[in-house]
Structures are given as C-alpha cells and as structure tokens.
Amino acid sequence: MSLSEEQREQIQTHAGRAFPFVERCGVETLEVDRGYCRMRMPLAPNHNHVGTMYAGALYTLAELPGGVIYMTSFDTSRFYPIVKDMQIRFRRPATTDIEVEVRISEEEVQRVQAEAEANGKCDFAWDTELKDSHGEVVATTRNLYQLRRIGQ
C-alpha cells in the first residue's frame, strides 16, 4: 500500500515543523512513502565550536524518522509512538549536510500494528546510517520505538 501524492506532500511539508526545535534545526523531509523516509539536516545552523555538526543535531536527525514512519505507516487515530531507547556511535566528524534514510517493510508494519492492537503496545527497531554529502557514514544508530494503543 502506497501513500497518495497529496499525503506524501503533506507529510513532507509538516514533518520538519512538528516541533519548534526541529524547525529551528532546518531539517528537510526529502522523500516519504509508507514505511519509508529520507531526511536531511543542514550543517548550518547546526555546527559546533569546531565547525562540525553538533552531536545533538546528529542524534536528532537519527530520531526524527520515527515520527515520519509513524505518520506514514500506522493508524494515527488508534496508536501513538514513543522512543524507548536509542544508541548512537559517532564514526567521523560531520562537515557537510547529513542525510538519514529509514525503511520498514509492510510485513513489519502489519506485525507491529496487530501486536499493539492485541496487547496495547509493541516494540519495533531499526538501525540507521547518517551519511554526509559524499556518502560517508558519520554515525550509526540503533533505534527502539514502541507503538502504543491510545487509551492504554
């Protein structure tokens, strides 16, 4: 199942404006579809005192796809997500804009939603790579989320 062009445009437009902090970071949602998103964090205004991307900005970029995946994949009138755990490993300084791409399968979407419906909640996870404009991996993460049924 795919999103309509209108749904994709709406999510792309609003994902970077969901929270004032995220809007100040200048995050762009470049592509979305059911179970998929690609986002970019610009180096400016997210650089630190040595001219590389601030570690907190990298962490933020790695965490944000959780909300986009939620909006594109799950019934937002019946469920909501939380972040349970996230681990980040910094591999090299980020000196350019950084991108992240996340994809979860339709089978995983169905599994998570069915278990959350039956049990009130369900954990799901993914690994990401944060890449600079040259395709070099600057950080890797392990993201653990939980989908919860509203009213639980």
N, CA, C and O atoms as a GROMACS GRO file, in nm:
protein
  608
    1MET      N    1   0.085  -0.117   0.000
    1MET     CA    2   0.000   0.000   0.000
    1MET      C    3   0.090   0.123   0.000
    1MET      O    4   0.184   0.132   0.078
    2SER      N    5   0.059   0.214  -0.086
    2SER     CA    6   0.140   0.334  -0.102
    2SER      C    7   0.060   0.456  -0.056
    2SER      O    8  -0.062   0.451  -0.046
    3LEU      N    9   0.129   0.563  -0.029
    3LEU     CA   10   0.064   0.689   0.004
    3LEU      C   11   0.028   0.762  -0.124
    3LEU      O   12   0.095   0.745  -0.226
    4SER      N   13  -0.076   0.842  -0.118
    4SER     CA   14  -0.110   0.925  -0.233
    4SER      C   15  -0.008   1.039  -0.243
    4SER      O   16   0.062   1.068  -0.146
    5GLU      N   17  -0.001   1.102  -0.358
    5GLU     CA   18   0.090   1.215  -0.376
    5GLU      C   19   0.056   1.326  -0.277
    5GLU      O   20   0.145   1.390  -0.222
    6GLU      N   21  -0.072   1.348  -0.254
    6GLU     CA   22  -0.116   1.452  -0.160
    6GLU      C   23  -0.070   1.419  -0.017
    6GLU      O   24  -0.024   1.508   0.055
    7GLN      N   25  -0.082   1.292   0.024
    7GLN     CA   26  -0.037   1.252   0.156
    7GLN      C   27   0.114   1.270   0.170
    7GLN      O   28   0.162   1.320   0.272
    8ARG      N   29   0.189   1.230   0.068
    8ARG     CA   30   0.335   1.245   0.073
    8ARG      C   31   0.374   1.392   0.087
    8ARG      O   32   0.458   1.427   0.169
    9GLU      N   33   0.312   1.478   0.007
    9GLU     CA   34   0.344   1.621   0.012
    9GLU      C   35   0.310   1.680   0.148
    9GLU      O   36   0.385   1.761   0.202
   10GLN      N   37   0.196   1.641   0.204
   10GLN     CA   38   0.155   1.694   0.334
   10GLN      C   39   0.254   1.653   0.443
   10GLN      O   40   0.292   1.736   0.526
   11ILE      N   41   0.294   1.528   0.445
   11ILE     CA   42   0.390   1.480   0.546
   11ILE      C   43   0.525   1.546   0.526
   11ILE      O   44   0.588   1.590   0.623
   12GLN      N   45   0.571   1.555   0.402
   12GLN     CA   46   0.700   1.620   0.376
   12GLN      C   47   0.698   1.765   0.422
   12GLN      O   48   0.796   1.813   0.479
   13THR      N   49   0.589   1.834   0.400
   13THR     CA   50   0.578   1.974   0.438
   13THR      C   51   0.576   1.992   0.588
   13THR      O   52   0.638   2.085   0.641
   14HIS      N   53   0.505   1.906   0.659
   14HIS     CA   54   0.482   1.928   0.802
   14HIS      C   55   0.576   1.854   0.896
   14HIS      O   56   0.585   1.890   1.013
   15ALA      N   57   0.647   1.753   0.848
   15ALA     CA   58   0.733   1.674   0.936
   15ALA      C   59   0.843   1.759   1.001
   15ALA      O   60   0.875   1.739   1.118
   16GLY      N   61   0.899   1.852   0.928
   16GLY     CA   62   1.005   1.937   0.982
   16GLY      C   63   0.954   2.052   1.065
   16GLY      O   64   1.033   2.130   1.119
   17ARG      N   65   0.822   2.064   1.076
   17ARG     CA   66   0.763   2.173   1.153
   17ARG      C   67   0.683   2.123   1.273
   17ARG      O   68   0.610   2.200   1.335
   18ALA      N   69   0.696   1.997   1.304
   18ALA     CA   70   0.616   1.938   1.412
   18ALA      C   71   0.648   2.000   1.547
   18ALA      O   72   0.559   2.013   1.632
   19PHE      N   73   0.773   2.036   1.568
   19PHE     CA   74   0.817   2.094   1.695
   19PHE      C   75   0.905   2.215   1.663
   19PHE      O   76   0.984   2.210   1.568
   20PRO      N   77   0.894   2.323   1.741
   20PRO     CA   78   0.977   2.442   1.715
   20PRO      C   79   1.127   2.410   1.710
   20PRO      O   80   1.199   2.467   1.628
   21PHE      N   81   1.175   2.321   1.797
   21PHE     CA   82   1.316   2.284   1.797
   21PHE      C   83   1.357   2.227   1.662
   21PHE      O   84   1.461   2.264   1.608
   22VAL      N   85   1.276   2.138   1.608
   22VAL     CA   86   1.307   2.074   1.480
   22VAL      C   87   1.306   2.177   1.368
   22VAL      O   88   1.391   2.174   1.279
   23GLU      N   89   1.211   2.268   1.372
   23GLU     CA   90   1.203   2.373   1.270
   23GLU      C   91   1.329   2.460   1.274
   23GLU      O   92   1.381   2.497   1.168
   24ARG      N   93   1.378   2.494   1.393
   24ARG     CA   94   1.499   2.576   1.405
   24ARG      C   95   1.621   2.504   1.349
   24ARG      O   96   1.714   2.569   1.301
   25CYS      N   97   1.622   2.372   1.354
   25CYS     CA   98   1.734   2.293   1.302
   25CYS      C   99   1.738   2.293   1.149
   25CYS      O  100   1.842   2.264   1.090
   26GLY      N  101   1.626   2.325   1.085
   26GLY     CA  102   1.622   2.329   0.940
   26GLY      C  103   1.612   2.194   0.873
   26GLY      O  104   1.648   2.180   0.756
   27VAL      N  105   1.565   2.094   0.944
   27VAL     CA  106   1.552   1.960   0.888
   27VAL      C  107   1.454   1.960   0.772
   27VAL      O  108   1.348   2.023   0.777
   28GLU      N  109   1.491   1.890   0.666
   28GLU     CA  110   1.405   1.874   0.549
   28GLU      C  111   1.366   1.728   0.535
   28GLU      O  112   1.450   1.639   0.550
   29THR      N  113   1.240   1.703   0.507
   29THR     CA  114   1.195   1.568   0.473
   29THR      C  115   1.196   1.561   0.321
   29THR      O  116   1.113   1.624   0.255
   30LEU      N  117   1.289   1.485   0.266
   30LEU     CA  118   1.312   1.482   0.122
   30LEU      C  119   1.220   1.387   0.048
   30LEU      O  120   1.173   1.418  -0.062
   31GLU      N  121   1.194   1.270   0.108
   31GLU     CA  122   1.108   1.170   0.045
   31GLU      C  123   1.033   1.096   0.154
   31GLU      O  124   1.087   1.070   0.262
   32VAL      N  125   0.909   1.062   0.125
   32VAL     CA  126   0.831   0.978   0.215
   32VAL      C  127   0.744   0.884   0.134
   32VAL      O  128   0.706   0.913   0.021
   33ASP      N  129   0.715   0.771   0.193
   33ASP     CA  130   0.615   0.677   0.143
   33ASP      C  131   0.582   0.586   0.260
   33ASP      O  132   0.641   0.599   0.368
   34ARG      N  133   0.492   0.498   0.241
   34ARG     CA  134   0.455   0.407   0.350
   34ARG      C  135   0.579   0.330   0.395
   34ARG      O  136   0.642   0.260   0.315
   35GLY      N  137   0.614   0.343   0.522
   35GLY     CA  138   0.729   0.272   0.577
   35GLY      C  139   0.863   0.325   0.532
   35GLY      O  140   0.964   0.256   0.547
   36TYR      N  141   0.868   0.446   0.478
   36TYR     CA  142   0.994   0.497   0.425
   36TYR      C  143   1.004   0.649   0.445
   36TYR      O  144   0.906   0.721   0.431
   37CYS      N  145   1.125   0.695   0.477
   37CYS     CA  146   1.152   0.838   0.472
   37CYS      C  147   1.302   0.862   0.455
   37CYS      O  148   1.386   0.781   0.495
   38ARG      N  149   1.331   0.976   0.394
   38ARG     CA  150   1.469   1.024   0.379
   38ARG      C  151   1.466   1.170   0.421
   38ARG      O  152   1.386   1.249   0.372
   39MET      N  153   1.557   1.204   0.514
   39MET     CA  154   1.560   1.339   0.571
   39MET      C  155   1.702   1.394   0.566
   39MET      O  156   1.799   1.319   0.558
   40ARG      N  157   1.712   1.528   0.570
   40ARG     CA  158   1.842   1.595   0.569
   40ARG      C  159   1.847   1.702   0.678
   40ARG      O  160   1.750   1.773   0.702
   41MET      N  161   1.963   1.710   0.744
   41MET     CA  162   1.992   1.813   0.843
   41MET      C  163   2.104   1.900   0.785
   41MET      O  164   2.211   1.848   0.754
   42PRO      N  165   2.081   2.030   0.769
   42PRO     CA  166   2.188   2.115   0.716
   42PRO      C  167   2.297   2.139   0.822
   42PRO      O  168   2.269   2.144   0.941
   43LEU      N  169   2.419   2.152   0.774
   43LEU     CA  170   2.530   2.181   0.867
   43LEU      C  171   2.505   2.313   0.940
   43LEU      O  172   2.518   2.321   1.062
   44ALA      N  173   2.467   2.416   0.863
   44ALA     CA  174   2.432   2.544   0.927
   44ALA      C  175   2.282   2.543   0.947
   44ALA      O  176   2.211   2.517   0.850
   45PRO      N  177   2.230   2.569   1.059
   45PRO     CA  178   2.284   2.630   1.180
   45PRO      C  179   2.322   2.529   1.289
   45PRO      O  180   2.316   2.562   1.408
   46ASN      N  181   2.359   2.409   1.251
   46ASN     CA  182   2.380   2.301   1.348
   46ASN      C  183   2.526   2.267   1.373
   46ASN      O  184   2.558   2.155   1.413
   47HIS      N  185   2.613   2.363   1.350
   47HIS     CA  186   2.756   2.336   1.371
   47HIS      C  187   2.796   2.372   1.514
   47HIS      O  188   2.728   2.448   1.583
   48ASN      N  189   2.905   2.314   1.556
   48ASN     CA  190   2.956   2.338   1.691
   48ASN      C  191   3.076   2.433   1.689
   48ASN      O  192   3.101   2.499   1.588
   49HIS      N  193   3.147   2.440   1.798
   49HIS     CA  194   3.259   2.533   1.814
   49HIS      C  195   3.381   2.498   1.728
   49HIS      O  196   3.471   2.581   1.714
   50VAL      N  197   3.385   2.378   1.670
   50VAL     CA  198   3.498   2.342   1.584
   50VAL      C  199   3.456   2.328   1.437
   50VAL      O  200   3.534   2.281   1.354
   51GLY      N  201   3.332   2.369   1.405
   51GLY     CA  202   3.288   2.372   1.267
   51GLY      C  203   3.230   2.242   1.213
   51GLY      O  204   3.201   2.232   1.094
   52THR      N  205   3.211   2.142   1.300
   52THR     CA  206   3.146   2.018   1.257
   52THR      C  207   3.004   2.017   1.312
   52THR      O  208   2.968   2.100   1.396
   53MET      N  209   2.924   1.923   1.264
   53MET     CA  210   2.787   1.918   1.311
   53MET      C  211   2.784   1.879   1.459
   53MET      O  212   2.852   1.786   1.502
   54TYR      N  213   2.704   1.951   1.533
   54TYR     CA  214   2.683   1.927   1.675
   54TYR      C  215   2.629   1.786   1.695
   54TYR      O  216   2.538   1.743   1.624
   55ALA      N  217   2.683   1.713   1.792
   55ALA     CA  218   2.644   1.575   1.818
   55ALA      C  219   2.494   1.562   1.845
   55ALA      O  220   2.431   1.466   1.801
   56GLY      N  221   2.436   1.658   1.915
   56GLY     CA  222   2.293   1.655   1.943
   56GLY      C  223   2.209   1.669   1.817
   56GLY      O  224   2.099   1.614   1.810
   57ALA      N  225   2.260   1.741   1.718
   57ALA     CA  226   2.189   1.753   1.590
   57ALA      C  227   2.189   1.619   1.517
   57ALA      O  228   2.087   1.581   1.459
   58LEU      N  229   2.301   1.549   1.520
   58LEU     CA  230   2.307   1.417   1.459
   58LEU      C  231   2.208   1.322   1.526
   58LEU      O  232   2.137   1.247   1.459
   59TYR      N  233   2.205   1.325   1.658
   59TYR     CA  234   2.111   1.242   1.733
   59TYR      C  235   1.967   1.276   1.693
   59TYR      O  236   1.885   1.187   1.671
   60THR      N  237   1.938   1.405   1.685
   60THR     CA  238   1.803   1.450   1.647
   60THR      C  239   1.766   1.396   1.509
   60THR      O  240   1.655   1.346   1.490
   61LEU      N  241   1.856   1.408   1.414
   61LEU     CA  242   1.828   1.360   1.279
   61LEU      C  243   1.802   1.210   1.278
   61LEU      O  244   1.717   1.162   1.202
   62ALA      N  245   1.872   1.135   1.359
   62ALA     CA  246   1.852   0.990   1.364
   62ALA      C  247   1.720   0.953   1.430
   62ALA      O  248   1.662   0.849   1.398
   63GLU      N  249   1.671   1.035   1.520
   63GLU     CA  250   1.547   1.006   1.592
   63GLU      C  251   1.423   1.049   1.515
   63GLU      O  252   1.319   0.984   1.526
   64LEU      N  253   1.430   1.156   1.439
   64LEU     CA  254   1.313   1.212   1.371
   64LEU      C  255   1.239   1.116   1.277
   64LEU      O  256   1.117   1.124   1.269
   65PRO      N  257   1.306   1.027   1.205
   65PRO     CA  258   1.231   0.937   1.118
   65PRO      C  259   1.126   0.853   1.192
   65PRO      O  260   1.031   0.806   1.130
   66GLY      N  261   1.142   0.834   1.320
   66GLY     CA  262   1.042   0.759   1.396
   66GLY      C  263   0.904   0.821   1.383
   66GLY      O  264   0.805   0.749   1.366
   67GLY      N  265   0.896   0.952   1.391
   67GLY     CA  266   0.767   1.020   1.376
   67GLY      C  267   0.715   1.013   1.235
   67GLY      O  268   0.594   0.997   1.214
   68VAL      N  269   0.803   1.025   1.137
   68VAL     CA  270   0.761   1.020   0.997
   68VAL      C  271   0.714   0.878   0.962
   68VAL      O  272   0.611   0.861   0.898
   69ILE      N  273   0.789   0.778   1.004
   69ILE     CA  274   0.747   0.639   0.980
   69ILE      C  275   0.612   0.614   1.045
   69ILE      O  276   0.525   0.550   0.986
   70TYR      N  277   0.592   0.664   1.166
   70TYR     CA  278   0.463   0.652   1.233
   70TYR      C  279   0.352   0.713   1.148
   70TYR      O  280   0.249   0.649   1.124
   71MET      N  281   0.372   0.837   1.102
   71MET     CA  282   0.268   0.906   1.025
   71MET      C  283   0.239   0.837   0.892
   71MET      O  284   0.126   0.840   0.844
   72THR      N  285   0.339   0.774   0.832
   72THR     CA  286   0.320   0.712   0.701
   72THR      C  287   0.272   0.568   0.708
   72THR      O  288   0.227   0.513   0.607
   73SER      N  289   0.279   0.506   0.826
   73SER     CA  290   0.259   0.362   0.832
   73SER      C  291   0.147   0.314   0.923
   73SER      O  292   0.084   0.212   0.895
   74PHE      N  293   0.122   0.385   1.031
   74PHE     CA  294   0.029   0.335   1.132
   74PHE      C  295  -0.097   0.419   1.140
   74PHE      O  296  -0.100   0.534   1.095
   75ASP      N  297  -0.200   0.363   1.197
   75ASP     CA  298  -0.327   0.432   1.214
   75ASP      C  299  -0.312   0.533   1.328
   75ASP      O  300  -0.316   0.498   1.446
   76THR      N  301  -0.294   0.659   1.291
   76THR     CA  302  -0.266   0.765   1.390
   76THR      C  303  -0.387   0.797   1.476
   76THR      O  304  -0.373   0.866   1.577
   77SER      N  305  -0.504   0.749   1.439
   77SER     CA  306  -0.622   0.771   1.523
   77SER      C  307  -0.634   0.666   1.632
   77SER      O  308  -0.713   0.681   1.725
   78ARG      N  309  -0.555   0.557   1.622
   78ARG     CA  310  -0.563   0.448   1.720
   78ARG      C  311  -0.433   0.422   1.795
   78ARG      O  312  -0.434   0.355   1.898
   79PHE      N  313  -0.320   0.475   1.744
   79PHE     CA  314  -0.190   0.444   1.804
   79PHE      C  315  -0.103   0.569   1.812
   79PHE      O  316  -0.125   0.667   1.741
   80TYR      N  317  -0.004   0.564   1.902
   80TYR     CA  318   0.098   0.668   1.909
   80TYR      C  319   0.233   0.602   1.941
   80TYR      O  320   0.237   0.495   2.002
   81PRO      N  321   0.344   0.666   1.899
   81PRO     CA  322   0.476   0.606   1.922
   81PRO      C  323   0.548   0.672   2.039
   81PRO      O  324   0.521   0.788   2.073
   82ILE      N  325   0.639   0.598   2.100
   82ILE     CA  326   0.735   0.656   2.194
   82ILE      C  327   0.873   0.601   2.160
   82ILE      O  328   0.886   0.494   2.101
   83VAL      N  329   0.975   0.675   2.197
   83VAL     CA  330   1.113   0.628   2.183
   83VAL      C  331   1.147   0.556   2.312
   83VAL      O  332   1.138   0.614   2.420
   84LYS      N  333   1.186   0.430   2.302
   84LYS     CA  334   1.225   0.353   2.422
   84LYS      C  335   1.375   0.360   2.446
   84LYS      O  336   1.421   0.366   2.560
   85ASP      N  337   1.451   0.359   2.337
   85ASP     CA  338   1.597   0.358   2.351
   85ASP      C  339   1.658   0.397   2.217
   85ASP      O  340   1.603   0.367   2.111
   86MET      N  341   1.770   0.464   2.225
   86MET     CA  342   1.844   0.496   2.104
   86MET      C  343   1.991   0.501   2.138
   86MET      O  344   2.032   0.566   2.235
   87GLN      N  345   2.069   0.433   2.059
   87GLN     CA  346   2.213   0.432   2.078
   87GLN      C  347   2.278   0.489   1.952
   87GLN      O  348   2.238   0.456   1.840
   88ILE      N  349   2.377   0.574   1.973
   88ILE     CA  350   2.445   0.634   1.858
   88ILE      C  351   2.595   0.610   1.871
   88ILE      O  352   2.652   0.618   1.980
   89ARG      N  353   2.656   0.580   1.759
   89ARG     CA  354   2.802   0.564   1.753
   89ARG      C  355   2.854   0.664   1.652
   89ARG      O  356   2.823   0.656   1.533
   90PHE      N  357   2.935   0.757   1.699
   90PHE     CA  358   2.993   0.858   1.610
   90PHE      C  359   3.118   0.799   1.546
   90PHE      O  360   3.206   0.748   1.616
   91ARG      N  361   3.125   0.806   1.414
   91ARG     CA  362   3.236   0.743   1.342
   91ARG      C  363   3.337   0.842   1.288
   91ARG      O  364   3.456   0.813   1.284
   92ARG      N  365   3.290   0.961   1.247
   92ARG     CA  366   3.382   1.065   1.196
   92ARG      C  367   3.311   1.199   1.203
   92ARG      O  368   3.188   1.204   1.209
   93PRO      N  369   3.386   1.306   1.203
   93PRO     CA  370   3.323   1.440   1.209
   93PRO      C  371   3.234   1.464   1.087
   93PRO      O  372   3.268   1.427   0.975
   94ALA      N  373   3.122   1.527   1.111
   94ALA     CA  374   3.029   1.561   1.004
   94ALA      C  375   3.056   1.706   0.963
   94ALA      O  376   3.033   1.798   1.041
   95THR      N  377   3.106   1.725   0.841
   95THR     CA  378   3.143   1.859   0.795
   95THR      C  379   3.056   1.908   0.681
   95THR      O  380   3.085   2.012   0.621
   96THR      N  381   2.949   1.834   0.649
   96THR     CA  382   2.855   1.874   0.543
   96THR      C  383   2.714   1.852   0.597
   96THR      O  384   2.695   1.811   0.711
   97ASP      N  385   2.614   1.881   0.513
   97ASP     CA  386   2.478   1.841   0.546
   97ASP      C  387   2.476   1.689   0.562
   97ASP      O  388   2.558   1.619   0.502
   98ILE      N  389   2.384   1.639   0.642
   98ILE     CA  390   2.377   1.496   0.671
   98ILE      C  391   2.238   1.443   0.635
   98ILE      O  392   2.137   1.510   0.658
   99GLU      N  393   2.235   1.322   0.580
   99GLU     CA  394   2.108   1.258   0.545
   99GLU      C  395   2.093   1.126   0.620
   99GLU      O  396   2.190   1.060   0.656
  100VAL      N  397   1.966   1.090   0.642
  100VAL     CA  398   1.930   0.961   0.700
  100VAL      C  399   1.816   0.904   0.617
  100VAL      O  400   1.730   0.977   0.568
  101GLU      N  401   1.816   0.774   0.603
  101GLU     CA  402   1.713   0.705   0.527
  101GLU      C  403   1.668   0.585   0.609
  101GLU      O  404   1.750   0.507   0.656
  102VAL      N  405   1.536   0.571   0.627
  102VAL     CA  406   1.480   0.461   0.706
  102VAL      C  407   1.370   0.395   0.625
  102VAL      O  408   1.288   0.461   0.561
  103ARG      N  409   1.369   0.262   0.630
  103ARG     CA  410   1.265   0.185   0.563
  103ARG      C  411   1.227   0.067   0.654
  103ARG      O  412   1.314  -0.004   0.704
  104ILE      N  413   1.096   0.049   0.673
  104ILE     CA  414   1.048  -0.074   0.738
  104ILE      C  415   0.950  -0.140   0.642
  104ILE      O  416   0.878  -0.072   0.569
  105SER      N  417   0.949  -0.270   0.643
  105SER     CA  418   0.868  -0.346   0.547
  105SER      C  419   0.720  -0.341   0.583
  105SER      O  420   0.682  -0.314   0.697
  106GLU      N  421   0.638  -0.369   0.484
  106GLU     CA  422   0.494  -0.378   0.506
  106GLU      C  423   0.462  -0.489   0.605
  106GLU      O  424   0.370  -0.476   0.686
  107GLU      N  425   0.536  -0.597   0.599
  107GLU     CA  426   0.515  -0.707   0.693
  107GLU      C  427   0.541  -0.662   0.837
  107GLU      O  428   0.468  -0.698   0.929
  108GLU      N  429   0.647  -0.581   0.856
  108GLU     CA  430   0.679  -0.530   0.989
  108GLU      C  431   0.571  -0.432   1.036
  108GLU      O  432   0.533  -0.435   1.153
  109VAL      N  433   0.523  -0.346   0.947
  109VAL     CA  434   0.415  -0.254   0.983
  109VAL      C  435   0.294  -0.333   1.031
  109VAL      O  436   0.237  -0.301   1.135
  110GLN      N  437   0.255  -0.436   0.956
  110GLN     CA  438   0.138  -0.516   0.992
  110GLN      C  439   0.160  -0.590   1.124
  110GLN      O  440   0.069  -0.599   1.206
  111ARG      N  441   0.279  -0.644   1.144
  111ARG     CA  442   0.310  -0.716   1.268
  111ARG      C  443   0.300  -0.623   1.388
  111ARG      O  444   0.236  -0.657   1.488
  112VAL      N  445   0.362  -0.507   1.379
  112VAL     CA  446   0.365  -0.412   1.490
  112VAL      C  447   0.224  -0.364   1.523
  112VAL      O  448   0.185  -0.360   1.639
  113GLN      N  449   0.149  -0.327   1.421
  113GLN     CA  450   0.014  -0.276   1.446
  113GLN      C  451  -0.077  -0.385   1.503
  113GLN      O  452  -0.156  -0.357   1.594
  114ALA      N  453  -0.067  -0.507   1.453
  114ALA     CA  454  -0.150  -0.616   1.505
  114ALA      C  455  -0.116  -0.647   1.650
  114ALA      O  456  -0.206  -0.668   1.732
  115GLU      N  457   0.013  -0.650   1.683
  115GLU     CA  458   0.052  -0.678   1.822
  115GLU      C  459   0.010  -0.564   1.914
  115GLU      O  460  -0.034  -0.589   2.027
  116ALA      N  461   0.024  -0.440   1.869
  116ALA     CA  462  -0.019  -0.326   1.950
  116ALA      C  463  -0.170  -0.328   1.971
  116ALA      O  464  -0.219  -0.292   2.078
  117GLU      N  465  -0.244  -0.370   1.871
  117GLU     CA  466  -0.389  -0.382   1.885
  117GLU      C  467  -0.424  -0.490   1.987
  117GLU      O  468  -0.512  -0.471   2.071
  118ALA      N  469  -0.356  -0.603   1.980
  118ALA     CA  470  -0.386  -0.715   2.068
  118ALA      C  471  -0.336  -0.694   2.211
  118ALA      O  472  -0.405  -0.730   2.306
  119ASN      N  473  -0.217  -0.635   2.226
  119ASN     CA  474  -0.152  -0.626   2.358
  119ASN      C  475  -0.142  -0.485   2.413
  119ASN      O  476  -0.093  -0.466   2.525
  120GLY      N  477  -0.186  -0.387   2.338
  120GLY     CA  478  -0.178  -0.249   2.383
  120GLY      C  479  -0.048  -0.180   2.348
  120GLY      O  480  -0.038  -0.057   2.356
  121LYS      N  481   0.053  -0.258   2.309
  121LYS     CA  482   0.182  -0.200   2.272
  121LYS      C  483   0.266  -0.303   2.198
  121LYS      O  484   0.242  -0.424   2.207
  122CYS      N  485   0.365  -0.252   2.125
  122CYS     CA  486   0.457  -0.340   2.053
  122CYS      C  487   0.587  -0.265   2.025
  122CYS      O  488   0.585  -0.152   1.976
  123ASP      N  489   0.698  -0.328   2.056
  123ASP     CA  490   0.829  -0.270   2.026
  123ASP      C  491   0.867  -0.298   1.880
  123ASP      O  492   0.830  -0.401   1.824
  124PHE      N  493   0.941  -0.205   1.821
  124PHE     CA  494   0.999  -0.226   1.689
  124PHE      C  495   1.127  -0.145   1.681
  124PHE      O  496   1.141  -0.043   1.748
  125ALA      N  497   1.221  -0.191   1.599
  125ALA     CA  498   1.354  -0.128   1.596
  125ALA      C  499   1.407  -0.123   1.454
  125ALA      O  500   1.361  -0.195   1.364
  126TRP      N  501   1.506  -0.037   1.436
  126TRP     CA  502   1.583  -0.034   1.313
  126TRP      C  503   1.720   0.025   1.340
  126TRP      O  504   1.742   0.092   1.441
  127ASP      N  505   1.810  -0.002   1.249
  127ASP     CA  506   1.944   0.056   1.251
  127ASP      C  507   1.951   0.160   1.139
  127ASP      O  508   1.890   0.143   1.034
  128THR      N  509   2.026   0.267   1.163
  128THR     CA  510   2.042   0.370   1.060
  128THR      C  511   2.188   0.405   1.042
  128THR      O  512   2.273   0.379   1.127
  129GLU      N  513   2.214   0.465   0.928
  129GLU     CA  514   2.343   0.526   0.900
  129GLU      C  515   2.318   0.672   0.866
  129GLU      O  516   2.234   0.703   0.782
  130LEU      N  517   2.391   0.760   0.930
  130LEU     CA  518   2.386   0.902   0.897
  130LEU      C  519   2.503   0.927   0.802
  130LEU      O  520   2.618   0.898   0.834
  131LYS      N  521   2.471   0.982   0.684
  131LYS     CA  522   2.574   0.997   0.580
  131LYS      C  523   2.592   1.142   0.542
  131LYS      O  524   2.497   1.220   0.538
  132ASP      N  525   2.718   1.178   0.513
  132ASP     CA  526   2.747   1.314   0.467
  132ASP      C  527   2.719   1.325   0.318
  132ASP      O  528   2.676   1.228   0.255
  133SER      N  529   2.743   1.442   0.261
  133SER     CA  530   2.710   1.466   0.120
  133SER      C  531   2.799   1.386   0.024
  133SER      O  532   2.774   1.385  -0.096
  134HIS      N  533   2.902   1.321   0.076
  134HIS     CA  534   2.990   1.237  -0.006
  134HIS      C  535   2.954   1.090   0.007
  134HIS      O  536   3.019   1.004  -0.053
  135GLY      N  537   2.849   1.060   0.087
  135GLY     CA  538   2.808   0.922   0.109
  135GLY      C  539   2.884   0.852   0.220
  135GLY      O  540   2.864   0.732   0.241
  136GLU      N  541   2.970   0.924   0.291
  136GLU     CA  542   3.046   0.865   0.401
  136GLU      C  543   2.959   0.857   0.527
  136GLU      O  544   2.887   0.951   0.559
  137VAL      N  545   2.966   0.745   0.596
  137VAL     CA  546   2.891   0.726   0.719
  137VAL      C  547   2.960   0.802   0.832
  137VAL      O  548   3.077   0.776   0.862
  138VAL      N  549   2.888   0.895   0.893
  138VAL     CA  550   2.944   0.973   1.004
  138VAL      C  551   2.898   0.921   1.139
  138VAL      O  552   2.962   0.947   1.241
  139ALA      N  553   2.785   0.849   1.141
  139ALA     CA  554   2.735   0.791   1.265
  139ALA      C  555   2.639   0.677   1.231
  139ALA      O  556   2.578   0.676   1.124
  140THR      N  557   2.627   0.583   1.323
  140THR     CA  558   2.529   0.475   1.311
  140THR      C  559   2.444   0.476   1.437
  140THR      O  560   2.490   0.516   1.544
  141THR      N  561   2.320   0.432   1.423
  141THR     CA  562   2.232   0.428   1.540
  141THR      C  563   2.151   0.300   1.542
  141THR      O  564   2.130   0.234   1.440
  142ARG      N  565   2.107   0.268   1.661
  142ARG     CA  566   2.009   0.161   1.685
  142ARG      C  567   1.892   0.229   1.752
  142ARG      O  568   1.906   0.283   1.862
  143ASN      N  569   1.776   0.228   1.688
  143ASN     CA  570   1.658   0.298   1.737
  143ASN      C  571   1.553   0.196   1.780
  143ASN      O  572   1.517   0.107   1.704
  144LEU      N  573   1.504   0.210   1.903
  144LEU     CA  574   1.398   0.123   1.955
  144LEU      C  575   1.278   0.209   1.990
  144LEU      O  576   1.286   0.299   2.074
  145TYR      N  577   1.167   0.180   1.925
  145TYR     CA  578   1.042   0.252   1.945
  145TYR      C  579   0.939   0.156   2.000
  145TYR      O  580   0.958   0.034   2.001
  146GLN      N  581   0.829   0.213   2.046
  146GLN     CA  582   0.715   0.132   2.087
  146GLN      C  583   0.589   0.198   2.033
  146GLN      O  584   0.569   0.318   2.050
  147LEU      N  585   0.505   0.120   1.968
  147LEU     CA  586   0.376   0.169   1.924
  147LEU      C  587   0.276   0.131   2.034
  147LEU      O  588   0.269   0.016   2.075
  148ARG      N  589   0.201   0.231   2.081
  148ARG     CA  590   0.103   0.207   2.188
  148ARG      C  591  -0.037   0.239   2.138
  148ARG      O  592  -0.059   0.333   2.062
  149ARG      N  593  -0.130   0.158   2.183
  149ARG     CA  594  -0.270   0.182   2.152
  149ARG      C  595  -0.320   0.297   2.238
  149ARG      O  596  -0.296   0.299   2.359
  150ILE      N  597  -0.388   0.392   2.178
  150ILE     CA  598  -0.443   0.506   2.252
  150ILE      C  599  -0.540   0.454   2.356
  150ILE      O  600  -0.624   0.368   2.327
  151GLY      N  601  -0.529   0.506   2.478
  151GLY     CA  602  -0.614   0.463   2.586
  151GLY      C  603  -0.551   0.356   2.674
  151GLY      O  604  -0.612   0.312   2.772
  152GLN      N  605  -0.432   0.315   2.642
  152GLN     CA  606  -0.361   0.214   2.722
  152GLN      C  607  -0.274   0.277   2.826
  152GLN      O  608  -0.208   0.207   2.902
   0.00000   0.00000   0.00000
